[in-house]
Each structure stands twice: as structure tokens, then as C-alpha cells.
């Protein structure tokens, strides 16, 4: 026990010398005696009954951290993390400090007889010391468990906060990227809007001739005529396909009549393959042509019949072979018994004893012969039945051969029809694609023609207005000529007329130029649909980002609620820890206070005696408080006094 206490003391003193203690705990590194270390080990530790909470309130930094009310989740998590670190640090230092002083006092008690020379330790004190050390070890283990739980909670909160920070950073980058894209799209849309407005203003004065409109209508009518011609070509190709299918089926029938003289097994194999191919090929055409569906159903039923008949034929053949083998074995057995019978008849001339034995064997052999004859008759009847069934199967085989020929012919015709059908379908799909492309082109041309009509109407209105102005000028000119206006006025009107004619000519030239520009601008306006699609994509991304922000806000509220719950649990754990410390201290007090005595009076009396011994002996007292230098009678009282005095 003394060696363990001294080892613990040296380890704690080494930790203390390395600077791992709290700044408020000051221990002199140059102290060479235990008394000096005891006098200077603790100077300014706050005396609060709540332990860690009091220490936290005593330190300004910790109190600021605990009383701080963050406004965001980031500051809230940082504050909670810092407060947990400070609480764990203070609890570790206070527990290590108390444990150090208890072990140091125990070591001094063990070394007391050598220093004082007249005080010895009793067995009761050593047992109390061991019990105290055991309780302190239990408390230290519980403290470690609490620290581990706090560390796990801290790591979990740190991981969740790091994940949340990374997610927020990613969302911020995506939001910035989308905002930049949206700004670019807005700039492009504004530029396109300005261009459209300019083009609209320039189209007001433009005009279209009736020849251009007639050319557009002629192009659309030509396209309709080409579409009708393509449809007629498709119908003609369909008729030619039907004729080719009929010719191919006839030729296939002629070739099949010469090639169907093979064995029954080969015919069945070909028919099975053909039926399988037909069943796979006809599945595509059942919904379109009722004759193919009926043929396919008939082929399937015939296939089932063929397979059943083949199976029954195989079974009967195997049964006939088996009966033939049994018949041969029975005939061999009969011949053997007959030989034995002749041998027995020859041996009847032997003595009477041998005759009796041979007679028994002969009777046995005769019975076996009768049994074998009965079996042979039954086998012969079975063989006759099998032969009759075989004849029936051969007749059915002939019928099946005829059916197989018909099925093969149907298979060939259906394969040819299927190939033609696939070719026609591919041609139809190609023609449909061409028709769709031509229809889209026609729609585009019609749309352009509608735009040209509107432009032509606008140009006609402008032309009529100019013509009306021209007529008004002519009428004014006539009126002025009729009224014999002065020559200057007439010249002025002539100049105005010439300028108007020049303006009309320039306007006509400008109209021609605008026509060319309209053709070029129409090609550019086709890109507007692409920008509209991009704008729709940006709007969908914006709504998705808004939903993500709402989810993020909900997640933040949930994390805040969880943080409040963790704070409450931490506060409850601290209160339970404080109550546990106070209960253990009260139990120690109750256990070590003598009944009917006053511990304070005994302490005071012992203080005087201890002071006298201190003055007379000049040695270090055994049970003295390192802070207030009070002398106590035993080690337990010293421990209780140290807990009250230091904490």
C-alpha cells in the first residue's frame, strides 16, 4: 500500500510539474520538502458547494461562455462544445487535485512514524484508508465514464456540425453558380427583348408583295401534292408486297414437295423447329391480322398433339423392347428347364433314394415350367397388344407426317410474310419519318407565311397612308393651280412633291433591304426557343433551391431542439454528480463523527495540542491541513476537513 501510494504521488507530482494543472493551482517546483509542497499546493480555489458549477462561475471566460446566448446554430454548437470542454477540464483537475492530496496525506501518514518517532498507525486507520481509496477509485471510474460519454457526445456533435457545414458550403456554391447563370440568362433575355423591339419597330414600315405570298402558298400546295404521291406509292408497294408473298408461298410449296421424303424423326425435328419459329414470329402479328392469329393457334394445338403422340410412341416402343427381352429370357429359362428335365429322366434308373430326390426336383421344375409358360403367355399377349398399338402409332405417324408437311408449308409462307411485313414496316417507318419532317417543315412555312401576312398588312397600311398623303398633296396642288397661286408657292409644292417621290423611292429601297434583313433575323430568332427552355430550367432549379432552403431551415430547428435536449441532460448529469459528491461526503462525516461528541471542539483542543507539539518538537505534524495548518486527530478527519477546506 505504501509503495502504491508513493507511486501515485510521484506520478501526480510529475503531471503537476509538467504544467497540466489549472492556472489557479500553484505548486512550487523548487519545494524540496513535503511540508512546503503542502503549504503551497493550493492557494486560490473557489469555495463553492456546487463544485464544477461554482468553478465555472468563478472563471470569467467560462461564465461568459455559459451565459452566452448564441443566435445561430454555428455559434450555439461552438459555445456548447467550449462549455463541455471547460467543465470536463475543471472536473478532471479538481478530482485529480483531491486524489493527489488524499494520497499525499496517506503517504505522509505512512511516513509519520519515521518523522515524528512517537506516533504509529493503527490497523483501523489502515482499513479506513483502503476503504477510502476504494471509494475514490469508484468515483474516479464513474468520472471517467462520464468524461467518455461527454467525449462521445462532443464527437457526435462535431461530426454532425462538420457535415452540416460542408452541406451548407456546397449549397452556397450551387446557389452562387445558379445565380450567375440566372444573371447571364437575364442579360441575354433583355438583349433579345431589345432586339425584338427594334425589329418590331423596323417591321412597321416594311411591306410584302402578293407575289411572295403566292409563292409561299404554291410551296405549301406542292408539299401537299408530294405527300399524296408518297401515300399512293406506299399503297402500291403494299399491293406489290402481297403479290410477292403469294408467289413466294407457291414456289416454297413446290420445293417442299421434293424435299419431304426423309425419316420420321427428321420430319418431326424440322416441324418442331418450324413451329417454334412460327410461334415466335406470329406473336408479333396476332394483334394486327386475325388470320395469322388463327394459324398460330392451330399450329400450337398441332404442336401439342404431335408432342403427345411422339411421347406415347416412344413409351410403347420402349415397352415392346422390354417385353421382347423378357420373352427371350423366359424362352432361355424354358430351354434350360427342359434340358434339366431330360437329365432327370435319364437319371431315373439310379437307386430308389436318388429317385425320390429327383422326383421332388422334377415336381419343382415342372411347377417352374408352368409358371414360366404362364408368364410367357402373358408376355406374348402384351407383345401382341404392343404390336397393335405400334401399328396404330404408325398410322398416326403417317397422319402426322401429312400434318407436318402442311405445317412446314404454313411456316414457310408465314416466314416469307413476316420478312415482307418487316420490310414494309421499316419502309413505312422511314416514310412516316419523312412525312413528319415534311409536316414540320410545312408548319414552319405556314407560320412564316402568317408572319409575312401580318407584315404585309402592316406595310399595306403604311403604303395606303403614304398614298393618301400623296393624293392630298396632289389635290392641294390642283387647288393651288386652280386658284393661281404664286410661282414660289407652286415651286415649293413641286419641291415637296419631288421630295415625297424621292422619299417613296427611298422607302421602297428601304423596304427591299428590310426584306433581306427579315430573312436573316428569322434565322436568328429560332434560338429564342432554346433560351426559353434554359429559362424554364433555371426557374425549376430556383424552386428546387427554395425547397432545399426550407428543408435546411427545418433541419436547423430540429438540431436546435436536440441541442436544448442535450443541454438539459448535461445539466441533469451535473446536478446528479454534485448530489452524489455531497451524499458521499455526508456519509463519510456520519461514519467518522463519534457519537455524542463535538468534532469542532475536539478539533480545537487538538489544534492547541498540535501547536504545542509543533513548537516543542519542531517536526512536521502528522495530521495537519496544508491550507489552514489545522491539526486533526486521525486521517479520516483530515480527509473530511480537506474536502471542506479546499472545495
C-alpha positions as CSV (number, residue, x, y, z in Angstrom):
1,X,0.0,0.0,0.0
2,X,2.8,2.4,0.8
3,X,4.6,1.7,-2.5
4,X,1.4,2.2,-4.4
5,X,0.6,5.5,-2.6
6,X,4.1,6.8,-3.2
7,X,4.0,5.7,-6.9
8,X,0.6,7.5,-7.3
9,X,2.1,10.6,-5.6
10,X,5.1,10.6,-7.8
11,X,3.0,10.3,-11.0
12,X,0.7,13.1,-9.9
13,X,3.6,15.3,-8.9
14,X,5.2,14.6,-12.3
15,X,1.9,15.6,-14.1
16,X,1.8,18.7,-11.9
17,X,5.4,19.6,-12.7
18,X,4.7,19.2,-16.5
19,X,2.1,22.1,-16.4
20,X,-1.1,20.1,-16.9
21,X,-2.8,21.6,-13.9
22,X,-5.2,24.6,-14.0
23,X,-3.5,28.0,-13.7
24,X,-5.2,28.7,-10.3
25,X,-3.5,25.7,-8.7
26,X,0.1,26.8,-8.0
27,X,2.7,24.3,-6.8
28,X,6.3,25.3,-6.2
29,X,8.7,23.4,-8.4
30,X,11.6,24.2,-6.2
31,X,10.0,22.9,-3.0
32,X,12.2,20.2,-1.6
33,X,10.1,19.1,1.4
34,X,6.6,17.7,1.6
35,X,5.6,20.4,4.1
36,X,6.5,23.1,1.6
37,X,4.6,21.4,-1.1
38,X,1.6,21.0,1.2
39,X,1.6,24.7,2.2
40,X,1.8,25.9,-1.4
41,X,-0.2,23.3,-3.3
42,X,-3.5,25.2,-3.3
43,X,-3.9,29.0,-3.0
44,X,-7.0,30.3,-4.7
45,X,-9.6,27.6,-5.4
46,X,-13.2,29.0,-5.0
47,X,-15.1,27.6,-2.1
48,X,-18.4,26.7,-3.8
49,X,-20.7,23.9,-2.6
50,X,-21.6,23.1,-6.3
51,X,-18.1,22.1,-7.4
52,X,-17.8,22.5,-11.1
53,X,-20.6,25.0,-11.5
54,X,-19.0,27.2,-8.9
55,X,-15.7,26.9,-10.6
56,X,-17.3,27.8,-13.9
57,X,-18.9,30.9,-12.4
58,X,-15.6,31.9,-10.8
59,X,-13.7,31.9,-14.1
60,X,-14.8,34.9,-16.3
61,X,-14.2,33.1,-19.6
62,X,-16.3,30.1,-18.6
63,X,-19.1,32.3,-17.2
64,X,-19.2,34.3,-20.4
65,X,-19.4,31.0,-22.4
66,X,-22.1,29.5,-20.3
67,X,-24.2,32.7,-20.1
68,X,-23.8,33.5,-23.8
69,X,-26.9,33.1,-25.9
70,X,-26.0,32.5,-29.5
71,X,-28.2,33.5,-32.3
72,X,-27.2,30.9,-34.9
73,X,-26.7,27.2,-34.9
74,X,-22.9,27.5,-35.5
75,X,-22.2,29.8,-32.5
76,X,-24.6,27.6,-30.4
77,X,-22.6,24.5,-31.2
78,X,-19.3,26.2,-30.6
79,X,-20.5,27.5,-27.3
80,X,-21.8,24.2,-26.2
81,X,-18.6,22.5,-27.2
82,X,-16.4,25.0,-25.4
83,X,-18.6,24.8,-22.2
84,X,-18.3,21.0,-22.3
85,X,-14.5,21.2,-22.6
86,X,-14.2,23.6,-19.8
87,X,-16.5,21.6,-17.5
88,X,-14.6,18.3,-18.2
89,X,-11.3,20.1,-17.8
90,X,-12.3,21.5,-14.4
91,X,-13.8,18.3,-13.1
92,X,-10.7,16.4,-14.1
93,X,-8.4,18.9,-12.4
94,X,-10.4,19.1,-9.2
95,X,-10.7,15.3,-8.9
96,X,-7.0,14.8,-9.6
97,X,-6.2,17.5,-7.1
98,X,-8.3,15.9,-4.4
99,X,-7.0,12.5,-5.1
100,X,-3.5,13.8,-5.1
101,X,-3.9,15.4,-1.6
102,X,-5.6,12.3,-0.2
103,X,-2.9,10.1,-1.4
104,X,-0.3,12.6,-0.3
105,X,-1.7,12.7,3.1
106,X,-1.9,8.9,3.2
107,X,1.8,8.7,2.2
108,X,2.6,11.2,4.9
109,X,0.7,9.2,7.4
110,X,2.6,6.1,6.4
111,X,5.9,8.1,6.7
112,X,4.8,9.7,10.0
113,X,6.4,7.3,12.5
114,X,9.8,7.9,10.8
115,X,9.4,11.7,11.0
116,X,7.8,12.1,14.4
117,X,9.2,8.9,16.0
118,X,6.4,8.6,18.6
119,X,3.1,8.2,16.6
120,X,2.2,4.8,15.0
121,X,-0.6,3.9,12.6
122,X,-3.3,1.6,13.9
123,X,-4.9,-1.3,11.9
124,X,-8.3,0.5,11.9
125,X,-6.7,3.6,10.2
126,X,-5.2,1.4,7.5
127,X,-8.5,-0.3,6.9
128,X,-10.3,3.1,6.6
129,X,-7.6,4.3,4.2
130,X,-8.1,1.3,2.0
131,X,-11.9,1.8,2.0
132,X,-11.4,5.4,1.2
133,X,-9.1,4.6,-1.7
134,X,-11.6,2.1,-3.0
135,X,-14.4,4.6,-2.9
136,X,-12.2,7.2,-4.6
137,X,-11.3,4.6,-7.3
138,X,-15.0,4.0,-7.8
139,X,-15.6,7.8,-8.1
140,X,-12.7,8.1,-10.5
141,X,-14.1,5.3,-12.6
142,X,-17.5,7.0,-12.7
143,X,-15.8,10.2,-13.5
144,X,-14.0,8.6,-16.4
145,X,-17.3,7.1,-17.7
146,X,-18.9,10.5,-17.6
147,X,-16.0,12.0,-19.4
148,X,-16.1,9.3,-22.0
149,X,-19.9,9.9,-22.5
150,X,-19.2,13.6,-22.8
151,X,-16.4,12.9,-25.3
152,X,-18.7,10.7,-27.4
153,X,-21.4,13.4,-27.4
154,X,-18.8,16.0,-28.3
155,X,-17.5,13.9,-31.2
156,X,-21.0,13.2,-32.5
157,X,-21.9,16.9,-32.4
158,X,-18.7,17.7,-34.1
159,X,-19.2,15.2,-36.9
160,X,-22.8,16.4,-37.4
161,X,-21.7,20.0,-37.4
162,X,-18.9,19.3,-39.9
163,X,-21.4,17.5,-42.2
164,X,-23.8,20.4,-41.8
165,X,-21.0,22.9,-42.6
166,X,-19.9,21.0,-45.7
167,X,-23.5,20.7,-46.9
168,X,-24.1,24.5,-46.3
169,X,-20.9,25.3,-48.2
170,X,-22.0,23.1,-51.1
171,X,-25.4,24.6,-51.2
172,X,-23.9,28.1,-51.1
173,X,-21.6,27.3,-54.1
174,X,-24.5,25.8,-56.0
175,X,-26.6,28.9,-55.2
176,X,-23.9,31.2,-56.4
177,X,-23.4,29.2,-59.6
178,X,-27.2,29.3,-60.3
179,X,-27.4,33.0,-59.5
180,X,-24.6,33.7,-62.0
181,X,-26.3,31.5,-64.6
182,X,-29.6,33.3,-63.9
183,X,-27.9,36.7,-64.3
184,X,-26.4,35.7,-67.6
185,X,-29.8,34.4,-68.8
186,X,-31.5,37.6,-67.7
187,X,-28.9,39.7,-69.6
188,X,-29.4,37.6,-72.7
189,X,-33.2,37.8,-72.5
190,X,-33.0,41.5,-72.1
191,X,-30.7,41.8,-75.1
192,X,-33.1,39.6,-77.1
193,X,-36.1,41.6,-76.0
194,X,-34.4,44.8,-77.1
195,X,-33.6,43.3,-80.5
196,X,-37.2,42.1,-80.8
197,X,-38.5,45.6,-80.1
198,X,-36.1,47.1,-82.6
199,X,-37.2,44.5,-85.2
200,X,-40.8,45.2,-84.4
201,X,-40.3,48.9,-84.9
202,X,-38.5,48.3,-88.2
203,X,-41.2,46.0,-89.4
204,X,-43.9,48.7,-89.0
205,X,-42.7,50.4,-92.2
206,X,-41.9,47.3,-94.2
207,X,-44.2,45.7,-96.9
208,X,-44.8,42.4,-98.6
209,X,-45.9,41.9,-102.2
210,X,-48.6,39.5,-103.3
211,X,-46.1,37.5,-105.4
212,X,-44.2,36.4,-102.2
213,X,-47.4,35.2,-100.6
214,X,-48.4,33.4,-103.7
215,X,-45.0,31.6,-103.8
216,X,-45.4,30.5,-100.2
217,X,-48.9,29.1,-100.9
218,X,-47.5,27.4,-104.0
219,X,-44.8,25.8,-102.0
220,X,-47.3,24.5,-99.4
221,X,-49.5,23.1,-102.2
222,X,-46.5,21.4,-103.8
223,X,-45.7,19.8,-100.5
224,X,-49.3,18.6,-100.1
225,X,-49.1,17.1,-103.6
226,X,-45.8,15.3,-102.8
227,X,-47.4,13.9,-99.6
228,X,-50.3,12.5,-101.6
229,X,-47.9,11.0,-104.1
230,X,-45.9,9.3,-101.3
231,X,-49.1,7.9,-99.9
232,X,-50.0,6.4,-103.3
233,X,-46.5,5.0,-103.6
234,X,-47.0,3.3,-100.2
235,X,-50.3,1.7,-101.2
236,X,-48.7,0.5,-104.5
237,X,-45.7,-1.0,-102.6
238,X,-48.2,-2.8,-100.3
239,X,-50.0,-4.4,-103.3
240,X,-46.7,-5.5,-104.8
241,X,-45.7,-7.0,-101.4
242,X,-48.9,-9.1,-101.3
243,X,-48.2,-10.4,-104.8
244,X,-44.6,-11.3,-104.0
245,X,-45.8,-13.1,-100.8
246,X,-48.2,-15.2,-102.8
247,X,-45.6,-16.1,-105.4
248,X,-43.1,-17.0,-102.7
249,X,-45.5,-19.3,-101.0
250,X,-46.3,-21.2,-104.2
251,X,-42.6,-21.6,-105.0
252,X,-41.9,-22.8,-101.5
253,X,-44.7,-25.4,-101.7
254,X,-43.2,-26.8,-105.0
255,X,-39.7,-27.1,-103.4
256,X,-41.1,-28.7,-100.2
257,X,-42.8,-31.5,-102.1
258,X,-39.4,-32.8,-103.3
259,X,-37.6,-32.4,-100.0
260,X,-40.0,-34.2,-97.6
261,X,-39.0,-37.8,-98.2
262,X,-36.7,-38.1,-95.1
263,X,-37.2,-40.2,-92.0
264,X,-39.9,-39.6,-89.4
265,X,-37.5,-38.2,-86.7
266,X,-36.1,-35.6,-89.1
267,X,-39.5,-34.5,-90.1
268,X,-40.6,-34.2,-86.5
269,X,-37.4,-32.2,-85.7
270,X,-38.0,-29.8,-88.6
271,X,-41.6,-29.4,-87.7
272,X,-40.7,-28.7,-84.1
273,X,-38.2,-26.1,-85.2
274,X,-40.7,-24.6,-87.6
275,X,-43.4,-24.5,-85.0
276,X,-41.1,-22.8,-82.5
277,X,-40.1,-20.2,-85.1
278,X,-43.7,-19.7,-86.1
279,X,-44.9,-19.3,-82.5
280,X,-42.2,-16.6,-82.0
281,X,-42.9,-14.9,-85.3
282,X,-46.6,-14.9,-85.1
283,X,-46.7,-13.4,-81.7
284,X,-46.0,-10.0,-83.3
285,X,-48.8,-10.2,-85.8
286,X,-51.6,-11.7,-83.8
287,X,-53.0,-8.3,-82.8
288,X,-52.9,-7.0,-86.4
289,X,-54.1,-9.9,-88.6
290,X,-56.8,-12.4,-87.4
291,X,-55.8,-15.0,-90.0
292,X,-52.3,-15.1,-88.5
293,X,-53.7,-15.5,-85.0
294,X,-55.9,-18.4,-86.1
295,X,-53.0,-20.1,-87.9
296,X,-50.8,-19.6,-84.8
297,X,-53.4,-21.2,-82.5
298,X,-53.9,-24.1,-84.9
299,X,-50.1,-24.6,-85.1
300,X,-49.8,-24.6,-81.3
301,X,-52.6,-27.2,-81.0
302,X,-51.0,-29.4,-83.6
303,X,-47.6,-29.0,-81.9
304,X,-49.1,-30.2,-78.6
305,X,-50.8,-33.2,-80.4
306,X,-47.5,-34.1,-82.2
307,X,-45.5,-33.9,-78.9
308,X,-48.1,-36.1,-77.1
309,X,-48.2,-38.7,-79.9
310,X,-44.4,-38.8,-80.1
311,X,-44.2,-39.4,-76.4
312,X,-46.8,-42.2,-76.4
313,X,-45.0,-43.8,-79.4
314,X,-41.6,-43.7,-77.6
315,X,-43.2,-45.2,-74.5
316,X,-44.8,-48.1,-76.5
317,X,-41.6,-48.8,-78.3
318,X,-39.7,-49.0,-75.1
319,X,-42.3,-51.2,-73.6
320,X,-42.2,-53.6,-76.6
321,X,-38.5,-53.8,-76.4
322,X,-38.7,-54.6,-72.7
323,X,-41.3,-57.3,-73.3
324,X,-39.2,-58.8,-76.1
325,X,-36.3,-59.0,-73.7
326,X,-38.4,-60.7,-71.1
327,X,-39.8,-63.1,-73.7
328,X,-36.3,-64.1,-74.7
329,X,-35.2,-64.6,-71.1
330,X,-38.3,-66.8,-70.5
331,X,-37.5,-68.9,-73.6
332,X,-33.9,-69.4,-72.4
333,X,-35.2,-70.4,-69.0
334,X,-37.7,-72.9,-70.5
335,X,-35.0,-74.5,-72.7
336,X,-32.7,-74.8,-69.6
337,X,-35.5,-76.4,-67.7
338,X,-36.2,-78.8,-70.5
339,X,-32.6,-79.8,-70.5
340,X,-32.7,-80.4,-66.8
341,X,-35.9,-82.5,-67.3
342,X,-34.2,-84.7,-69.8
343,X,-31.3,-85.1,-67.5
344,X,-33.7,-86.0,-64.7
345,X,-35.4,-88.6,-66.8
346,X,-32.1,-90.2,-67.7
347,X,-31.1,-90.3,-64.1
348,X,-34.3,-92.2,-63.1
349,X,-32.5,-95.5,-63.4
350,X,-30.4,-94.7,-60.3
351,X,-31.3,-96.2,-56.9
352,X,-34.6,-95.5,-55.1
353,X,-33.2,-92.8,-52.8
354,X,-32.0,-90.8,-55.7
355,X,-35.3,-91.3,-57.4
356,X,-37.2,-89.7,-54.5
357,X,-34.9,-86.7,-54.5
358,X,-35.1,-86.3,-58.3
359,X,-38.9,-86.7,-58.2
360,X,-39.1,-83.7,-55.8
361,X,-36.8,-81.7,-58.1
362,X,-38.8,-82.8,-61.1
363,X,-42.1,-81.6,-59.5
364,X,-40.4,-78.3,-58.6
365,X,-39.1,-77.9,-62.1
366,X,-42.5,-78.7,-63.6
367,X,-44.1,-76.1,-61.4
368,X,-41.4,-73.6,-62.5
369,X,-42.1,-74.6,-66.1
370,X,-45.8,-74.0,-65.7
371,X,-45.2,-70.6,-64.1
372,X,-42.8,-69.7,-66.9
373,X,-45.3,-70.8,-69.5
374,X,-48.0,-68.6,-67.9
375,X,-45.6,-65.7,-67.8
376,X,-44.6,-66.3,-71.4
377,X,-48.3,-66.3,-72.4
378,X,-48.9,-63.1,-70.6
379,X,-45.8,-61.6,-72.2
380,X,-47.0,-62.8,-75.6
381,X,-50.3,-61.1,-75.1
382,X,-48.6,-57.9,-74.0
383,X,-46.4,-58.1,-77.1
384,X,-49.4,-58.5,-79.3
385,X,-51.1,-55.5,-77.7
386,X,-47.8,-53.5,-78.1
387,X,-47.6,-54.5,-81.8
388,X,-51.3,-53.4,-82.3
389,X,-50.5,-50.1,-80.6
390,X,-47.4,-49.8,-82.7
391,X,-49.5,-50.3,-85.9
392,X,-51.8,-47.6,-84.7
393,X,-48.9,-45.4,-83.9
394,X,-47.5,-45.9,-87.4
395,X,-50.9,-44.9,-88.8
396,X,-50.9,-41.8,-86.6
397,X,-47.3,-41.2,-87.7
398,X,-48.4,-41.1,-91.4
399,X,-51.2,-38.7,-90.4
400,X,-48.7,-36.6,-88.5
401,X,-46.3,-36.6,-91.5
402,X,-49.1,-35.1,-93.6
403,X,-49.8,-32.6,-90.9
404,X,-46.1,-31.8,-90.6
405,X,-45.9,-31.1,-94.4
406,X,-48.9,-28.8,-94.1
407,X,-47.3,-27.1,-91.1
408,X,-44.0,-26.7,-92.9
409,X,-45.8,-25.1,-95.8
410,X,-47.6,-22.7,-93.4
411,X,-44.3,-22.0,-91.7
412,X,-42.6,-21.1,-95.0
413,X,-45.4,-18.9,-96.0
414,X,-45.6,-17.2,-92.6
415,X,-41.8,-16.6,-92.6
416,X,-42.0,-15.1,-96.0
417,X,-44.9,-12.9,-95.0
418,X,-43.1,-12.0,-91.8
419,X,-40.0,-10.9,-93.7
420,X,-42.1,-8.9,-96.2
421,X,-44.0,-7.4,-93.3
422,X,-40.9,-6.3,-91.5
423,X,-39.5,-4.8,-94.7
424,X,-42.8,-3.0,-95.3
425,X,-42.8,-1.8,-91.7
426,X,-39.3,-0.5,-91.9
427,X,-40.3,1.3,-95.1
428,X,-43.4,2.6,-93.5
429,X,-41.5,3.9,-90.5
430,X,-39.0,5.6,-92.8
431,X,-41.8,7.2,-94.8
432,X,-43.5,8.2,-91.6
433,X,-40.4,10.0,-90.5
434,X,-40.2,11.7,-93.9
435,X,-43.8,12.7,-93.6
436,X,-43.3,14.0,-90.1
437,X,-40.3,16.0,-91.2
438,X,-42.2,17.4,-94.2
439,X,-45.2,18.2,-91.9
440,X,-42.9,20.1,-89.5
441,X,-41.4,22.0,-92.4
442,X,-44.9,22.8,-93.7
443,X,-45.9,24.1,-90.3
444,X,-42.8,26.2,-90.2
445,X,-43.6,27.6,-93.6
446,X,-47.2,28.2,-92.6
447,X,-46.0,30.0,-89.5
448,X,-43.6,32.1,-91.6
449,X,-46.4,32.8,-94.1
450,X,-48.7,34.0,-91.3
451,X,-45.9,36.3,-90.1
452,X,-45.4,37.5,-93.7
453,X,-49.2,38.2,-93.9
454,X,-49.1,40.4,-90.8
455,X,-46.0,42.2,-92.1
456,X,-47.7,42.6,-95.5
457,X,-50.8,44.0,-93.9
458,X,-48.8,46.5,-91.9
459,X,-46.8,47.5,-95.0
460,X,-50.1,47.9,-96.9
461,X,-51.4,50.2,-94.2
462,X,-48.2,52.3,-94.3
463,X,-48.4,52.4,-98.1
464,X,-52.0,53.5,-98.1
465,X,-51.2,56.3,-95.6
466,X,-48.4,57.5,-97.9
467,X,-50.6,57.2,-100.9
468,X,-53.3,59.2,-99.1
469,X,-50.7,61.9,-98.3
470,X,-49.6,61.9,-101.9
471,X,-53.2,62.3,-103.1
472,X,-53.7,65.1,-100.6
473,X,-50.6,66.8,-101.9
474,X,-51.9,66.4,-105.5
475,X,-55.3,67.8,-104.6
476,X,-53.6,70.7,-102.8
477,X,-51.5,71.3,-105.9
478,X,-54.6,71.2,-108.1
479,X,-56.4,73.6,-105.8
480,X,-53.4,76.0,-105.8
481,X,-53.2,75.8,-109.6
482,X,-56.9,76.5,-109.9
483,X,-56.6,79.5,-107.6
484,X,-53.5,80.6,-109.5
485,X,-51.1,80.6,-106.5
486,X,-47.9,82.4,-106.8
487,X,-45.0,80.8,-108.5
488,X,-43.0,80.5,-105.3
489,X,-45.8,78.5,-103.7
490,X,-46.1,76.3,-106.8
491,X,-42.3,75.7,-106.8
492,X,-42.4,74.9,-103.2
493,X,-45.2,72.4,-103.7
494,X,-43.3,70.9,-106.6
495,X,-40.2,70.6,-104.4
496,X,-42.3,68.9,-101.8
497,X,-43.8,66.6,-104.4
498,X,-40.4,65.7,-105.7
499,X,-39.1,65.1,-102.2
500,X,-42.1,63.0,-101.4
501,X,-41.5,60.9,-104.6
502,X,-37.8,60.6,-103.6
503,X,-38.9,59.6,-100.1
504,X,-41.2,57.0,-101.6
505,X,-38.4,55.6,-103.8
506,X,-36.1,55.6,-100.8
507,X,-38.8,53.9,-98.7
508,X,-39.2,51.3,-101.4
509,X,-35.5,50.6,-101.4
510,X,-35.5,50.5,-97.6
511,X,-38.4,48.0,-97.8
512,X,-36.3,45.8,-100.1
513,X,-33.4,46.0,-97.7
514,X,-35.7,45.2,-94.7
515,X,-37.0,42.1,-96.5
516,X,-33.4,40.7,-96.7
517,X,-32.8,41.6,-93.1
518,X,-36.1,39.9,-92.0
519,X,-34.9,36.7,-93.6
520,X,-31.7,36.9,-91.7
521,X,-33.4,37.8,-88.5
522,X,-35.9,35.0,-88.7
523,X,-33.0,32.5,-88.7
524,X,-31.6,34.2,-85.6
525,X,-35.0,34.2,-83.8
526,X,-35.1,30.4,-83.9
527,X,-32.6,30.4,-81.0
528,X,-35.2,32.1,-78.7
529,X,-36.9,28.8,-78.0
530,X,-33.5,27.5,-76.7
531,X,-33.2,30.4,-74.3
532,X,-36.8,29.9,-73.2
533,X,-36.0,26.3,-72.4
534,X,-33.0,27.4,-70.4
535,X,-35.1,29.9,-68.5
536,X,-37.6,27.2,-67.6
537,X,-34.7,25.0,-66.4
538,X,-33.4,27.9,-64.3
539,X,-36.9,28.5,-62.8
540,X,-37.2,24.8,-61.9
541,X,-33.7,25.0,-60.2
542,X,-34.8,28.1,-58.3
543,X,-37.9,26.4,-57.0
544,X,-35.8,23.3,-56.0
545,X,-33.3,25.5,-54.2
546,X,-36.2,27.2,-52.3
547,X,-37.4,23.8,-51.2
548,X,-33.9,22.8,-50.2
549,X,-33.6,26.0,-48.1
550,X,-36.9,25.2,-46.4
551,X,-35.6,21.7,-45.6
552,X,-32.4,23.3,-44.3
553,X,-34.4,25.6,-42.0
554,X,-36.4,22.6,-40.6
555,X,-33.1,20.7,-40.0
556,X,-31.7,23.7,-38.2
557,X,-34.7,23.9,-35.9
558,X,-34.5,20.2,-35.2
559,X,-30.8,20.4,-34.4
560,X,-31.5,23.4,-32.1
561,X,-34.2,21.3,-30.3
562,X,-31.7,18.4,-30.0
563,X,-29.1,20.8,-28.6
564,X,-31.5,22.1,-26.0
565,X,-32.3,18.5,-25.0
566,X,-28.5,17.7,-24.7
567,X,-28.0,20.8,-22.6
568,X,-30.8,19.7,-20.2
569,X,-29.3,16.2,-20.0
570,X,-25.9,17.7,-19.2
571,X,-27.4,19.9,-16.5
572,X,-29.1,16.9,-15.0
573,X,-25.9,14.9,-15.1
574,X,-24.0,17.8,-13.3
575,X,-26.7,18.0,-10.6
576,X,-26.6,14.2,-10.1
577,X,-22.8,14.4,-9.9
578,X,-23.0,17.2,-7.3
579,X,-25.6,15.4,-5.3
580,X,-23.6,12.2,-5.4
581,X,-20.5,14.0,-4.1
582,X,-22.5,15.7,-1.3
583,X,-24.0,12.3,-0.4
584,X,-20.7,10.6,-0.2
585,X,-19.2,13.4,1.9
586,X,-22.2,13.3,4.3
587,X,-21.8,9.6,4.6
588,X,-18.1,9.9,5.4
589,X,-19.0,12.6,8.0
590,X,-21.6,10.5,9.6
591,X,-19.4,7.5,9.6
592,X,-16.4,9.2,11.3
593,X,-18.0,11.6,13.8
594,X,-18.0,9.9,17.3
595,X,-21.5,9.6,18.9
596,X,-22.3,12.3,21.4
597,X,-19.1,14.2,20.6
598,X,-18.4,17.6,19.1
599,X,-15.9,17.3,16.2
600,X,-15.2,21.0,16.3
601,X,-14.4,21.0,20.0
602,X,-12.1,18.1,19.6
603,X,-10.6,19.8,16.7
604,X,-9.9,22.9,18.7
605,X,-8.4,21.0,21.6
606,X,-6.3,19.1,19.2
607,X,-5.3,22.2,17.5
608,X,-3.8,23.6,20.7
609,X,-2.0,20.3,21.5
610,X,-0.8,20.1,17.9
611,X,0.5,23.7,18.2
612,X,2.4,22.8,21.3
613,X,3.9,19.7,19.8
614,X,4.8,21.8,16.8
615,X,6.7,24.3,19.0
616,X,8.3,21.7,21.2
617,X,9.3,19.1,18.7
618,X,10.0,21.3,15.7
619,X,8.9,18.5,13.4
620,X,6.1,18.4,10.8
621,X,2.8,17.3,12.4
622,X,1.2,14.1,11.0
623,X,-2.4,15.2,10.5
624,X,-2.2,18.9,9.5
625,X,-4.2,20.7,6.9
626,X,-2.0,22.1,4.1
627,X,-4.1,25.3,3.8
628,X,-5.1,26.4,7.3
629,X,-2.5,24.3,9.2
630,X,-5.1,22.8,11.5
631,X,-4.0,19.6,13.3
632,X,-6.6,16.8,13.3
633,X,-6.6,13.6,15.4
634,X,-6.8,11.0,12.6
635,X,-6.6,10.6,8.8
636,X,-10.4,10.4,8.2
637,X,-11.0,13.7,10.0
638,X,-8.1,15.2,8.0
639,X,-9.8,14.0,4.7
640,X,-13.2,15.4,5.6
641,X,-11.5,18.7,6.7
642,X,-9.6,18.9,3.4
643,X,-12.7,18.3,1.4
644,X,-14.5,21.2,3.3
645,X,-11.5,23.5,3.4
646,X,-10.4,23.1,-0.3
647,X,-13.7,22.7,-2.1
